[in-house]
């Protein structure tokens, strides 16, 4: 990823922070992302919540249809990251 794109992260984060309602979020993210991207993010959030609640990988995969590779990444983020813990 180029440094030019990384420099724009702040603009993206400021735009997200400016959203006030769930409707604002829906409108913004439906313009910004494809349905597949939104579904993937939703799937990861649900998987993270289930991991935090102590569900097994097998049950999470069955409930979310997430791939084992993606679930493994979400699991690492839940265990060692800071974002999911702060939000969920």
Secondary structure, DSSP 8 states (H G I E B T S, - for coil): --HHHHHTHHHHHHHHHT--SHHHHHHHHHHHS-HHHHHHHHHHHHHHHHHHTT--HHHHHHHH---HHHHHHHHHHHHH-SHHHHH-
